[in-house]
Amino acid sequence: MTIGQKAPAFRLQDDTGAWVDSASLKGKRVVLFFYPKDMTSGCTVEACEFRDLMPRFTAANAVIYGVSPDPVVSHQKFRAKERLSYGLLSDPTHALCEAYGVWVEKSLYGRKYMGVHRSTFVVGIDGTLEMEWRGVKPEGHAAEVNAWLRGEAVAAPAKQSVPRKAPAKKPAAKKSVTKKPAAKKSSATQKATKTKSVAKKK
């Protein structure tokens, strides 16, 4: 899928058991966030952040739906426990996940399995894809989506510059002075020296 392309049509049950048809959502800006599983830590963080920012999404004329392969009963428990203020769509056959390209092969401790690649999509009032975020992290993602909807830029946290310590100066290496061995006097010179010393004594 690419931005500007027609978003996939769907008809799925929400956490109340009611059927939600994508055709009935035309004229509304829809945020669909796909997550792996109810009640898990990362998914709970993401779902609750969307809940907490719900007034801002409403102000941006957007409706929110969480989507996962979990059954309706699981969605009911998840929504009730976390007091979510938006609907959760059940995609047990992962048909919608596949249509959006988020049903992928994963690996955990060397074991491969199929699951949801955490991603979010914004569908415009005309039913076309306006924006996408793939492989997102739960923390702060809802704020990122809302900022985009409101035309605000999310500033990245400034990196603190850590002053580098000047490298310690190494003590200057002492120069080793090699003493040259005294030159040995020749035997003739030694004899002359002895002769002089004897003459002085006389």
Secondary structure by P-SEA (a helix, b strand, c coil): cccccccccccccccccbbbbcccccccbbbbbbbcccccaaaaaaaaaaaaaaaaaaaacbbbbbbccccaaaaaaaaaaacccbbbbbcccaaaaaaaccbbbbbcccbbbbbbccbbbbbccccccccccccccccaaaaaaaaaaacccccccbbbbcccccccccccccbbbbbcccccccaaaaaaaaaaaaaaac
